[in-house]
Amino acid sequence: MFASYAETGFYAYRDDWRAADYLRGRAVRLDEAGGYVTGTALGIEADGALLIETALGSRRRVVAGDVSVRSV
């Protein structure tokens, strides 16, 4: 997989990732430099970005950050 990633990108592995996605549907906290955001992990997009629906209802693409699972 690693050897072909440069040619195929993330998209070729997206379905396998989604099948094993532990975060999808879980309450999460995203820690950023300016603070944190809580919400629900919606899964990943075609480029591998994590999509989070925040507690306020907006959607955020996350390409880098510290995400942790929260108990509800």
mmCIF file of the N, C-alpha and C atoms, coordinates in Angstrom:
data_MODEL
# 
_entry.id   MODEL 
# 
loop_
_atom_site.group_PDB 
_atom_site.id 
_atom_site.type_symbol 
_atom_site.label_atom_id 
_atom_site.label_alt_id 
_atom_site.label_comp_id 
_atom_site.label_asym_id 
_atom_site.label_entity_id 
_atom_site.label_seq_id 
_atom_site.pdbx_PDB_ins_code 
_atom_site.Cartn_x 
_atom_site.Cartn_y 
_atom_site.Cartn_z 
_atom_site.occupancy 
_atom_site.B_iso_or_equiv 
_atom_site.pdbx_formal_charge 
_atom_site.auth_seq_id 
_atom_site.auth_comp_id 
_atom_site.auth_asym_id 
_atom_site.auth_atom_id 
_atom_site.pdbx_PDB_model_num 
ATOM 1   N N  . MET A 1 1  ? 0.820   -1.189 0.000  1.00 0.00 ? 1  MET A N  1 
ATOM 2   C CA . MET A 1 1  ? 0.000   0.000  0.000  1.00 0.00 ? 1  MET A CA 1 
ATOM 3   C C  . MET A 1 1  ? 0.871   1.262  0.000  1.00 0.00 ? 1  MET A C  1 
ATOM 4   N N  . PHE A 1 2  ? 1.882   1.281  0.844  1.00 0.00 ? 2  PHE A N  1 
ATOM 5   C CA . PHE A 1 2  ? 2.735   2.469  0.941  1.00 0.00 ? 2  PHE A CA 1 
ATOM 6   C C  . PHE A 1 2  ? 3.445   2.749  -0.379 1.00 0.00 ? 2  PHE A C  1 
ATOM 7   N N  . ALA A 1 3  ? 3.891   1.697  -1.051 1.00 0.00 ? 3  ALA A N  1 
ATOM 8   C CA . ALA A 1 3  ? 4.625   1.860  -2.304 1.00 0.00 ? 3  ALA A CA 1 
ATOM 9   C C  . ALA A 1 3  ? 3.757   2.473  -3.398 1.00 0.00 ? 3  ALA A C  1 
ATOM 10  N N  . SER A 1 4  ? 2.463   2.178  -3.423 1.00 0.00 ? 4  SER A N  1 
ATOM 11  C CA . SER A 1 4  ? 1.584   2.693  -4.480 1.00 0.00 ? 4  SER A CA 1 
ATOM 12  C C  . SER A 1 4  ? 0.886   3.998  -4.103 1.00 0.00 ? 4  SER A C  1 
ATOM 13  N N  . TYR A 1 5  ? 1.033   4.440  -2.862 1.00 0.00 ? 5  TYR A N  1 
ATOM 14  C CA . TYR A 1 5  ? 0.329   5.643  -2.400 1.00 0.00 ? 5  TYR A CA 1 
ATOM 15  C C  . TYR A 1 5  ? 0.677   6.878  -3.226 1.00 0.00 ? 5  TYR A C  1 
ATOM 16  N N  . ALA A 1 6  ? 1.920   7.022  -3.603 1.00 0.00 ? 6  ALA A N  1 
ATOM 17  C CA . ALA A 1 6  ? 2.335   8.200  -4.385 1.00 0.00 ? 6  ALA A CA 1 
ATOM 18  C C  . ALA A 1 6  ? 1.591   8.273  -5.714 1.00 0.00 ? 6  ALA A C  1 
ATOM 19  N N  . GLU A 1 7  ? 1.241   7.143  -6.267 1.00 0.00 ? 7  GLU A N  1 
ATOM 20  C CA . GLU A 1 7  ? 0.525   7.119  -7.542 1.00 0.00 ? 7  GLU A CA 1 
ATOM 21  C C  . GLU A 1 7  ? -0.983  7.196  -7.368 1.00 0.00 ? 7  GLU A C  1 
ATOM 22  N N  . THR A 1 8  ? -1.520  6.497  -6.385 1.00 0.00 ? 8  THR A N  1 
ATOM 23  C CA . THR A 1 8  ? -2.977  6.393  -6.248 1.00 0.00 ? 8  THR A CA 1 
ATOM 24  C C  . THR A 1 8  ? -3.571  7.409  -5.278 1.00 0.00 ? 8  THR A C  1 
ATOM 25  N N  . GLY A 1 9  ? -2.770  7.884  -4.334 1.00 0.00 ? 9  GLY A N  1 
ATOM 26  C CA . GLY A 1 9  ? -3.288  8.793  -3.321 1.00 0.00 ? 9  GLY A CA 1 
ATOM 27  C C  . GLY A 1 9  ? -4.179  8.058  -2.327 1.00 0.00 ? 9  GLY A C  1 
ATOM 28  N N  . PHE A 1 10 ? -4.830  8.814  -1.481 1.00 0.00 ? 10 PHE A N  1 
ATOM 29  C CA . PHE A 1 10 ? -5.657  8.232  -0.429 1.00 0.00 ? 10 PHE A CA 1 
ATOM 30  C C  . PHE A 1 10 ? -6.928  7.592  -0.970 1.00 0.00 ? 10 PHE A C  1 
ATOM 31  N N  . TYR A 1 11 ? -7.463  8.139  -2.045 1.00 0.00 ? 11 TYR A N  1 
ATOM 32  C CA . TYR A 1 11 ? -8.756  7.704  -2.562 1.00 0.00 ? 11 TYR A CA 1 
ATOM 33  C C  . TYR A 1 11 ? -8.837  6.191  -2.766 1.00 0.00 ? 11 TYR A C  1 
ATOM 34  N N  . ALA A 1 12 ? -7.751  5.588  -3.229 1.00 0.00 ? 12 ALA A N  1 
ATOM 35  C CA . ALA A 1 12 ? -7.742  4.150  -3.489 1.00 0.00 ? 12 ALA A CA 1 
ATOM 36  C C  . ALA A 1 12 ? -7.968  3.328  -2.221 1.00 0.00 ? 12 ALA A C  1 
ATOM 37  N N  . TYR A 1 13 ? -7.719  3.898  -1.048 1.00 0.00 ? 13 TYR A N  1 
ATOM 38  C CA . TYR A 1 13 ? -7.827  3.181  0.225  1.00 0.00 ? 13 TYR A CA 1 
ATOM 39  C C  . TYR A 1 13 ? -8.994  3.658  1.080  1.00 0.00 ? 13 TYR A C  1 
ATOM 40  N N  . ARG A 1 14 ? -9.753  4.590  0.556  1.00 0.00 ? 14 ARG A N  1 
ATOM 41  C CA . ARG A 1 14 ? -10.828 5.214  1.327  1.00 0.00 ? 14 ARG A CA 1 
ATOM 42  C C  . ARG A 1 14 ? -11.855 4.203  1.835  1.00 0.00 ? 14 ARG A C  1 
ATOM 43  N N  . ASP A 1 15 ? -12.298 3.285  0.997  1.00 0.00 ? 15 ASP A N  1 
ATOM 44  C CA . ASP A 1 15 ? -13.317 2.320  1.425  1.00 0.00 ? 15 ASP A CA 1 
ATOM 45  C C  . ASP A 1 15 ? -12.813 1.416  2.544  1.00 0.00 ? 15 ASP A C  1 
ATOM 46  N N  . ASP A 1 16 ? -11.554 0.976  2.441  1.00 0.00 ? 16 ASP A N  1 
ATOM 47  C CA . ASP A 1 16 ? -10.974 0.154  3.512  1.00 0.00 ? 16 ASP A CA 1 
ATOM 48  C C  . ASP A 1 16 ? -10.896 0.948  4.811  1.00 0.00 ? 16 ASP A C  1 
ATOM 49  N N  . TRP A 1 17 ? -10.511 2.213  4.696  1.00 0.00 ? 17 TRP A N  1 
ATOM 50  C CA . TRP A 1 17 ? -10.414 3.069  5.887  1.00 0.00 ? 17 TRP A CA 1 
ATOM 51  C C  . TRP A 1 17 ? -11.794 3.239  6.523  1.00 0.00 ? 17 TRP A C  1 
ATOM 52  N N  . ARG A 1 18 ? -12.789 3.520  5.696  1.00 0.00 ? 18 ARG A N  1 
ATOM 53  C CA . ARG A 1 18 ? -14.140 3.720  6.227  1.00 0.00 ? 18 ARG A CA 1 
ATOM 54  C C  . ARG A 1 18 ? -14.654 2.478  6.946  1.00 0.00 ? 18 ARG A C  1 
ATOM 55  N N  . ALA A 1 19 ? -14.331 1.307  6.434  1.00 0.00 ? 19 ALA A N  1 
ATOM 56  C CA . ALA A 1 19 ? -14.790 0.065  7.066  1.00 0.00 ? 19 ALA A CA 1 
ATOM 57  C C  . ALA A 1 19 ? -14.196 -0.112 8.459  1.00 0.00 ? 19 ALA A C  1 
ATOM 58  N N  . ALA A 1 20 ? -13.019 0.448  8.689  1.00 0.00 ? 20 ALA A N  1 
ATOM 59  C CA . ALA A 1 20 ? -12.341 0.299  9.975  1.00 0.00 ? 20 ALA A CA 1 
ATOM 60  C C  . ALA A 1 20 ? -12.353 1.587  10.800 1.00 0.00 ? 20 ALA A C  1 
ATOM 61  N N  . ASP A 1 21 ? -13.112 2.581  10.400 1.00 0.00 ? 21 ASP A N  1 
ATOM 62  C CA . ASP A 1 21 ? -13.094 3.904  11.028 1.00 0.00 ? 21 ASP A CA 1 
ATOM 63  C C  . ASP A 1 21 ? -13.710 3.860  12.432 1.00 0.00 ? 21 ASP A C  1 
ATOM 64  N N  . TYR A 1 22 ? -12.881 3.950  13.452 1.00 0.00 ? 22 TYR A N  1 
ATOM 65  C CA . TYR A 1 22 ? -13.329 3.901  14.844 1.00 0.00 ? 22 TYR A CA 1 
ATOM 66  C C  . TYR A 1 22 ? -14.024 5.192  15.268 1.00 0.00 ? 22 TYR A C  1 
ATOM 67  N N  . LEU A 1 23 ? -13.626 6.317  14.698 1.00 0.00 ? 23 LEU A N  1 
ATOM 68  C CA . LEU A 1 23 ? -14.166 7.600  15.134 1.00 0.00 ? 23 LEU A CA 1 
ATOM 69  C C  . LEU A 1 23 ? -15.561 7.906  14.608 1.00 0.00 ? 23 LEU A C  1 
ATOM 70  N N  . ARG A 1 24 ? -15.919 7.387  13.461 1.00 0.00 ? 24 ARG A N  1 
ATOM 71  C CA . ARG A 1 24 ? -17.188 7.741  12.811 1.00 0.00 ? 24 ARG A CA 1 
ATOM 72  C C  . ARG A 1 24 ? -18.376 7.545  13.751 1.00 0.00 ? 24 ARG A C  1 
ATOM 73  N N  . GLY A 1 25 ? -19.142 8.608  13.940 1.00 0.00 ? 25 GLY A N  1 
ATOM 74  C CA . GLY A 1 25 ? -20.326 8.575  14.793 1.00 0.00 ? 25 GLY A CA 1 
ATOM 75  C C  . GLY A 1 25 ? -20.062 8.810  16.268 1.00 0.00 ? 25 GLY A C  1 
ATOM 76  N N  . ARG A 1 26 ? -18.809 8.970  16.631 1.00 0.00 ? 26 ARG A N  1 
ATOM 77  C CA . ARG A 1 26 ? -18.465 9.157  18.048 1.00 0.00 ? 26 ARG A CA 1 
ATOM 78  C C  . ARG A 1 26 ? -18.304 10.642 18.391 1.00 0.00 ? 26 ARG A C  1 
ATOM 79  N N  . ALA A 1 27 ? -18.552 10.945 19.654 1.00 0.00 ? 27 ALA A N  1 
ATOM 80  C CA . ALA A 1 27 ? -18.301 12.289 20.171 1.00 0.00 ? 27 ALA A CA 1 
ATOM 81  C C  . ALA A 1 27 ? -16.795 12.477 20.264 1.00 0.00 ? 27 ALA A C  1 
ATOM 82  N N  . VAL A 1 28 ? -16.302 13.602 19.749 1.00 0.00 ? 28 VAL A N  1 
ATOM 83  C CA . VAL A 1 28 ? -14.864 13.863 19.741 1.00 0.00 ? 28 VAL A CA 1 
ATOM 84  C C  . VAL A 1 28 ? -14.568 15.280 20.213 1.00 0.00 ? 28 VAL A C  1 
ATOM 85  N N  . ARG A 1 29 ? -13.316 15.475 20.555 1.00 0.00 ? 29 ARG A N  1 
ATOM 86  C CA . ARG A 1 29 ? -12.810 16.800 20.897 1.00 0.00 ? 29 ARG A CA 1 
ATOM 87  C C  . ARG A 1 29 ? -11.574 17.038 20.041 1.00 0.00 ? 29 ARG A C  1 
ATOM 88  N N  . LEU A 1 30 ? -11.549 18.172 19.354 1.00 0.00 ? 30 LEU A N  1 
ATOM 89  C CA . LEU A 1 30 ? -10.415 18.568 18.534 1.00 0.00 ? 30 LEU A CA 1 
ATOM 90  C C  . LEU A 1 30 ? -9.689  19.684 19.259 1.00 0.00 ? 30 LEU A C  1 
ATOM 91  N N  . ASP A 1 31 ? -8.442  19.413 19.661 1.00 0.00 ? 31 ASP A N  1 
ATOM 92  C CA . ASP A 1 31 ? -7.615  20.432 20.316 1.00 0.00 ? 31 ASP A CA 1 
ATOM 93  C C  . ASP A 1 31 ? -6.809  21.162 19.252 1.00 0.00 ? 31 ASP A C  1 
ATOM 94  N N  . GLU A 1 32 ? -6.909  22.486 19.278 1.00 0.00 ? 32 GLU A N  1 
ATOM 95  C CA . GLU A 1 32 ? -6.202  23.341 18.325 1.00 0.00 ? 32 GLU A CA 1 
ATOM 96  C C  . GLU A 1 32 ? -5.407  24.384 19.097 1.00 0.00 ? 32 GLU A C  1 
ATOM 97  N N  . ALA A 1 33 ? -4.592  25.141 18.385 1.00 0.00 ? 33 ALA A N  1 
ATOM 98  C CA . ALA A 1 33 ? -3.770  26.171 19.023 1.00 0.00 ? 33 ALA A CA 1 
ATOM 99  C C  . ALA A 1 33 ? -4.620  27.185 19.786 1.00 0.00 ? 33 ALA A C  1 
ATOM 100 N N  . GLY A 1 34 ? -5.782  27.536 19.265 1.00 0.00 ? 34 GLY A N  1 
ATOM 101 C CA . GLY A 1 34 ? -6.624  28.554 19.883 1.00 0.00 ? 34 GLY A CA 1 
ATOM 102 C C  . GLY A 1 34 ? -7.638  28.025 20.874 1.00 0.00 ? 34 GLY A C  1 
ATOM 103 N N  . GLY A 1 35 ? -7.624  26.735 21.157 1.00 0.00 ? 35 GLY A N  1 
ATOM 104 C CA . GLY A 1 35 ? -8.605  26.171 22.074 1.00 0.00 ? 35 GLY A CA 1 
ATOM 105 C C  . GLY A 1 35 ? -9.038  24.799 21.596 1.00 0.00 ? 35 GLY A C  1 
ATOM 106 N N  . TYR A 1 36 ? -10.326 24.506 21.763 1.00 0.00 ? 36 TYR A N  1 
ATOM 107 C CA . TYR A 1 36 ? -10.813 23.203 21.332 1.00 0.00 ? 36 TYR A CA 1 
ATOM 108 C C  . TYR A 1 36 ? -12.232 23.315 20.797 1.00 0.00 ? 36 TYR A C  1 
ATOM 109 N N  . VAL A 1 37 ? -12.622 22.294 20.049 1.00 0.00 ? 37 VAL A N  1 
ATOM 110 C CA . VAL A 1 37 ? -13.958 22.187 19.465 1.00 0.00 ? 37 VAL A CA 1 
ATOM 111 C C  . VAL A 1 37 ? -14.467 20.797 19.786 1.00 0.00 ? 37 VAL A C  1 
ATOM 112 N N  . THR A 1 38 ? -15.733 20.696 20.195 1.00 0.00 ? 38 THR A N  1 
ATOM 113 C CA . THR A 1 38 ? -16.337 19.384 20.411 1.00 0.00 ? 38 THR A CA 1 
ATOM 114 C C  . THR A 1 38 ? -17.393 19.139 19.354 1.00 0.00 ? 38 THR A C  1 
ATOM 115 N N  . GLY A 1 39 ? -17.662 17.876 19.100 1.00 0.00 ? 39 GLY A N  1 
ATOM 116 C CA . GLY A 1 39 ? -18.674 17.532 18.112 1.00 0.00 ? 39 GLY A CA 1 
ATOM 117 C C  . GLY A 1 39 ? -18.701 16.040 17.861 1.00 0.00 ? 39 GLY A C  1 
ATOM 118 N N  . THR A 1 40 ? -19.198 15.673 16.676 1.00 0.00 ? 40 THR A N  1 
ATOM 119 C CA . THR A 1 40 ? -19.319 14.275 16.280 1.00 0.00 ? 40 THR A CA 1 
ATOM 120 C C  . THR A 1 40 ? -18.509 14.038 15.021 1.00 0.00 ? 40 THR A C  1 
ATOM 121 N N  . ALA A 1 41 ? -17.705 12.986 15.017 1.00 0.00 ? 41 ALA A N  1 
ATOM 122 C CA . ALA A 1 41 ? -16.936 12.629 13.834 1.00 0.00 ? 41 ALA A CA 1 
ATOM 123 C C  . ALA A 1 41 ? -17.900 12.035 12.803 1.00 0.00 ? 41 ALA A C  1 
ATOM 124 N N  . LEU A 1 42 ? -17.881 12.592 11.602 1.00 0.00 ? 42 LEU A N  1 
ATOM 125 C CA . LEU A 1 42 ? -18.771 12.123 10.540 1.00 0.00 ? 42 LEU A CA 1 
ATOM 126 C C  . LEU A 1 42 ? -18.083 11.154 9.592  1.00 0.00 ? 42 LEU A C  1 
ATOM 127 N N  . GLY A 1 43 ? -16.786 11.003 9.723  1.00 0.00 ? 43 GLY A N  1 
ATOM 128 C CA . GLY A 1 43 ? -16.041 10.126 8.831  1.00 0.00 ? 43 GLY A CA 1 
ATOM 129 C C  . GLY A 1 43 ? -14.998 10.916 8.081  1.00 0.00 ? 43 GLY A C  1 
ATOM 130 N N  . ILE A 1 44 ? -14.511 10.334 6.998  1.00 0.00 ? 44 ILE A N  1 
ATOM 131 C CA . ILE A 1 44 ? -13.451 10.978 6.232  1.00 0.00 ? 44 ILE A CA 1 
ATOM 132 C C  . ILE A 1 44 ? -13.931 11.325 4.832  1.00 0.00 ? 44 ILE A C  1 
ATOM 133 N N  . GLU A 1 45 ? -13.285 12.329 4.260  1.00 0.00 ? 45 GLU A N  1 
ATOM 134 C CA . GLU A 1 45 ? -13.589 12.741 2.899  1.00 0.00 ? 45 GLU A CA 1 
ATOM 135 C C  . GLU A 1 45 ? -12.628 12.052 1.934  1.00 0.00 ? 45 GLU A C  1 
ATOM 136 N N  . ALA A 1 46 ? -12.826 12.253 0.652  1.00 0.00 ? 46 ALA A N  1 
ATOM 137 C CA . ALA A 1 46 ? -12.046 11.560 -0.380 1.00 0.00 ? 46 ALA A CA 1 
ATOM 138 C C  . ALA A 1 46 ? -10.550 11.798 -0.244 1.00 0.00 ? 46 ALA A C  1 
ATOM 139 N N  . ASP A 1 47 ? -10.154 12.941 0.295  1.00 0.00 ? 47 ASP A N  1 
ATOM 140 C CA . ASP A 1 47 ? -8.731  13.248 0.430  1.00 0.00 ? 47 ASP A CA 1 
ATOM 141 C C  . ASP A 1 47 ? -8.160  12.830 1.783  1.00 0.00 ? 47 ASP A C  1 
ATOM 142 N N  . GLY A 1 48 ? -8.984  12.214 2.634  1.00 0.00 ? 48 GLY A N  1 
ATOM 143 C CA . GLY A 1 48 ? -8.524  11.749 3.936  1.00 0.00 ? 48 GLY A CA 1 
ATOM 144 C C  . GLY A 1 48 ? -8.786  12.697 5.082  1.00 0.00 ? 48 GLY A C  1 
ATOM 145 N N  . ALA A 1 49 ? -9.332  13.887 4.817  1.00 0.00 ? 49 ALA A N  1 
ATOM 146 C CA . ALA A 1 49 ? -9.635  14.839 5.881  1.00 0.00 ? 49 ALA A CA 1 
ATOM 147 C C  . ALA A 1 49 ? -10.780 14.300 6.749  1.00 0.00 ? 49 ALA A C  1 
ATOM 148 N N  . LEU A 1 50 ? -10.651 14.471 8.045  1.00 0.00 ? 50 LEU A N  1 
ATOM 149 C CA . LEU A 1 50 ? -11.714 14.090 8.973  1.00 0.00 ? 50 LEU A CA 1 
ATOM 150 C C  . LEU A 1 50 ? -12.778 15.179 8.939  1.00 0.00 ? 50 LEU A C  1 
ATOM 151 N N  . LEU A 1 51 ? -14.035 14.772 8.895  1.00 0.00 ? 51 LEU A N  1 
ATOM 152 C CA . LEU A 1 51 ? -15.137 15.724 8.916  1.00 0.00 ? 51 LEU A CA 1 
ATOM 153 C C  . LEU A 1 51 ? -15.816 15.630 10.280 1.00 0.00 ? 51 LEU A C  1 
ATOM 154 N N  . ILE A 1 52 ? -15.925 16.774 10.946 1.00 0.00 ? 52 ILE A N  1 
ATOM 155 C CA . ILE A 1 52 ? -16.560 16.846 12.267 1.00 0.00 ? 52 ILE A CA 1 
ATOM 156 C C  . ILE A 1 52 ? -17.743 17.794 12.195 1.00 0.00 ? 52 ILE A C  1 
ATOM 157 N N  . GLU A 1 53 ? -18.869 17.355 12.755 1.00 0.00 ? 53 GLU A N  1 
ATOM 158 C CA . GLU A 1 53 ? -19.991 18.267 12.945 1.00 0.00 ? 53 GLU A CA 1 
ATOM 159 C C  . GLU A 1 53 ? -19.879 18.793 14.366 1.00 0.00 ? 53 GLU A C  1 
ATOM 160 N N  . THR A 1 54 ? -19.711 20.098 14.502 1.00 0.00 ? 54 THR A N  1 
ATOM 161 C CA . THR A 1 54 ? -19.486 20.678 15.822 1.00 0.00 ? 54 THR A CA 1 
ATOM 162 C C  . THR A 1 54 ? -20.767 20.682 16.644 1.00 0.00 ? 54 THR A C  1 
ATOM 163 N N  . ALA A 1 55 ? -20.615 20.924 17.920 1.00 0.00 ? 55 ALA A N  1 
ATOM 164 C CA . ALA A 1 55 ? -21.760 20.990 18.827 1.00 0.00 ? 55 ALA A CA 1 
ATOM 165 C C  . ALA A 1 55 ? -22.720 22.105 18.417 1.00 0.00 ? 55 ALA A C  1 
ATOM 166 N N  . LEU A 1 56 ? -22.221 23.109 17.692 1.00 0.00 ? 56 LEU A N  1 
ATOM 167 C CA . LEU A 1 56 ? -23.058 24.220 17.225 1.00 0.00 ? 56 LEU A CA 1 
ATOM 168 C C  . LEU A 1 56 ? -23.687 23.944 15.860 1.00 0.00 ? 56 LEU A C  1 
ATOM 169 N N  . GLY A 1 57 ? -23.383 22.775 15.269 1.00 0.00 ? 57 GLY A N  1 
ATOM 170 C CA . GLY A 1 57 ? -24.021 22.380 14.024 1.00 0.00 ? 57 GLY A CA 1 
ATOM 171 C C  . GLY A 1 57 ? -23.254 22.667 12.745 1.00 0.00 ? 57 GLY A C  1 
ATOM 172 N N  . SER A 1 58 ? -22.103 23.309 12.838 1.00 0.00 ? 58 SER A N  1 
ATOM 173 C CA . SER A 1 58 ? -21.316 23.556 11.627 1.00 0.00 ? 58 SER A CA 1 
ATOM 174 C C  . SER A 1 58 ? -20.411 22.357 11.362 1.00 0.00 ? 58 SER A C  1 
ATOM 175 N N  . ARG A 1 59 ? -19.943 22.254 10.130 1.00 0.00 ? 59 ARG A N  1 
ATOM 176 C CA . ARG A 1 59 ? -19.042 21.159 9.774  1.00 0.00 ? 59 ARG A CA 1 
ATOM 177 C C  . ARG A 1 59 ? -17.633 21.689 9.592  1.00 0.00 ? 59 ARG A C  1 
ATOM 178 N N  . ARG A 1 60 ? -16.663 20.921 10.082 1.00 0.00 ? 60 ARG A N  1 
ATOM 179 C CA . ARG A 1 60 ? -15.249 21.311 10.008 1.00 0.00 ? 60 ARG A CA 1 
ATOM 180 C C  . ARG A 1 60 ? -14.446 20.200 9.371  1.00 0.00 ? 60 ARG A C  1 
ATOM 181 N N  . ARG A 1 61 ? -13.598 20.560 8.430  1.00 0.00 ? 61 ARG A N  1 
ATOM 182 C CA . ARG A 1 61 ? -12.633 19.625 7.853  1.00 0.00 ? 61 ARG A CA 1 
ATOM 183 C C  . ARG A 1 61 ? -11.369 19.697 8.698  1.00 0.00 ? 61 ARG A C  1 
ATOM 184 N N  . VAL A 1 62 ? -10.855 18.558 9.084  1.00 0.00 ? 62 VAL A N  1 
ATOM 185 C CA . VAL A 1 62 ? -9.650  18.507 9.903  1.00 0.00 ? 62 VAL A CA 1 
ATOM 186 C C  . VAL A 1 62 ? -8.573  17.752 9.133  1.00 0.00 ? 62 VAL A C  1 
ATOM 187 N N  . VAL A 1 63 ? -7.496  18.453 8.816  1.00 0.00 ? 63 VAL A N  1 
ATOM 188 C CA . VAL A 1 63 ? -6.382  17.799 8.133  1.00 0.00 ? 63 VAL A CA 1 
ATOM 189 C C  . VAL A 1 63 ? -5.190  17.622 9.070  1.00 0.00 ? 63 VAL A C  1 
ATOM 190 N N  . ALA A 1 64 ? -5.194  18.325 10.190 1.00 0.00 ? 64 ALA A N  1 
ATOM 191 C CA . ALA A 1 64 ? -4.154  18.168 11.194 1.00 0.00 ? 64 ALA A CA 1 
ATOM 192 C C  . ALA A 1 64 ? -4.715  18.637 12.531 1.00 0.00 ? 64 ALA A C  1 
ATOM 193 N N  . GLY A 1 65 ? -4.357  17.948 13.582 1.00 0.00 ? 65 GLY A N  1 
ATOM 194 C CA . GLY A 1 65 ? -4.814  18.339 14.904 1.00 0.00 ? 65 GLY A CA 1 
ATOM 195 C C  . GLY A 1 65 ? -4.818  17.135 15.826 1.00 0.00 ? 65 GLY A C  1 
ATOM 196 N N  . ASP A 1 66 ? -5.178  17.361 17.060 1.00 0.00 ? 66 ASP A N  1 
ATOM 197 C CA . ASP A 1 66 ? -5.237  16.321 18.067 1.00 0.00 ? 66 ASP A CA 1 
ATOM 198 C C  . ASP A 1 66 ? -6.702  16.033 18.356 1.00 0.00 ? 66 ASP A C  1 
ATOM 199 N N  . VAL A 1 67 ? -7.180  14.849 17.937 1.00 0.00 ? 67 VAL A N  1 
ATOM 200 C CA . VAL A 1 67 ? -8.579  14.476 18.113 1.00 0.00 ? 67 VAL A CA 1 
ATOM 201 C C  . VAL A 1 67 ? -8.641  13.350 19.124 1.00 0.00 ? 67 VAL A C  1 
ATOM 202 N N  . SER A 1 68 ? -9.554  13.498 20.084 1.00 0.00 ? 68 SER A N  1 
ATOM 203 C CA . SER A 1 68 ? -9.739  12.435 21.061 1.00 0.00 ? 68 SER A CA 1 
ATOM 204 C C  . SER A 1 68 ? -11.222 12.100 21.189 1.00 0.00 ? 68 SER A C  1 
ATOM 205 N N  . VAL A 1 69 ? -11.514 10.859 21.569 1.00 0.00 ? 69 VAL A N  1 
ATOM 206 C CA . VAL A 1 69 ? -12.888 10.398 21.751 1.00 0.00 ? 69 VAL A CA 1 
ATOM 207 C C  . VAL A 1 69 ? -13.368 10.854 23.110 1.00 0.00 ? 69 VAL A C  1 
ATOM 208 N N  . ARG A 1 70 ? -14.598 11.311 23.176 1.00 0.00 ? 70 ARG A N  1 
ATOM 209 C CA . ARG A 1 70 ? -15.192 11.808 24.428 1.00 0.00 ? 70 ARG A CA 1 
ATOM 210 C C  . ARG A 1 70 ? -16.305 10.891 24.855 1.00 0.00 ? 70 ARG A C  1 
ATOM 211 N N  . SER A 1 71 ? -16.449 10.683 26.148 1.00 0.00 ? 71 SER A N  1 
ATOM 212 C CA . SER A 1 71 ? -17.605 9.946  26.644 1.00 0.00 ? 71 SER A CA 1 
ATOM 213 C C  . SER A 1 71 ? -18.791 10.896 26.700 1.00 0.00 ? 71 SER A C  1 
ATOM 214 N N  . VAL A 1 72 ? -19.917 10.377 26.416 1.00 0.00 ? 72 VAL A N  1 
ATOM 215 C CA . VAL A 1 72 ? -21.132 11.222 26.362 1.00 0.00 ? 72 VAL A CA 1 
ATOM 216 C C  . VAL A 1 72 ? -21.825 11.238 27.682 1.00 0.00 ? 72 VAL A C  1 
# 
